[in-house]
Amino acid sequence: MACSLRISLSAALAAVVFIPAFGQPARAQQQRAVQLGGGQSVLIVPRKPRASIILMPGGAGYIGATASGEITSARGNQLVRTRMAYVRRGLAVLVLDASSSLAAGVAHMRRIKSPVTVVATSRGTLRAAYGLNAGARPDRLVLTSGFLTAESGSNENVASILGSPSRLPRMLVIHHRSDACRVTLPAGVDPFLRWARGRARAKWLSGGRDSGRACGARAYHGFNGLDGTVVSIAAGFR
């Protein structure tokens, strides 16, 4: 009896040790760096993805991806800090570095799971527009806190880059009513919707918290306190 008890206890301890050891490599294999058009981005794939999403951060857009898929820069950016929330919703996620090609990213994610949605925020919305001009063809596009029109506060904007709405896929604008960033002002949204000629609709948010720079990730511009809401809207866009 004592011998049997010792064997059972040893087996139980072995099982406790084995489970985390097994789980860690599985998680490590889900997130990795990928080369796309000369730049290194980060790919995170759940076991059975239902669709794919490409996240384009704001600012300079460089995420500092290591060979193991760790993100070392722009970690506070709204899209970067919520990337795992999209994975938990069953989406294959590509965090696209500014040095990577959007067209290559869309093609890569389409091989994993369609449809492919591009979500870009702040200055990343400009890179999304240039990517569309260069041939990227996602199924859907979501622009948050965007440089949309001249009324947004910048002469370089999505409408001016594209020239015509003909390259737009089905798209959604997510904007905070109190965004005080001088280049993504709420005044730019309605002119953009008119310019898009029925290809875009808008979702307005309010509330949350406002802290630091007006164009920063912790201001209304960065949807501080509203991460779950933004993820839910962007991930649910059809």
Helices and strands as residue ranges (DSSP letters): H 2-30, E 31-36, E 39-44, E 51-56, H 78-81, H 83-88, E 91-95, H 102-112, E 116-121, H 124-133, E 140-144, G 150-152, H 158-162, G 165-167, E 170-176, G 186-188, H 189-196, E 200-205, G 220-222, H 227-236
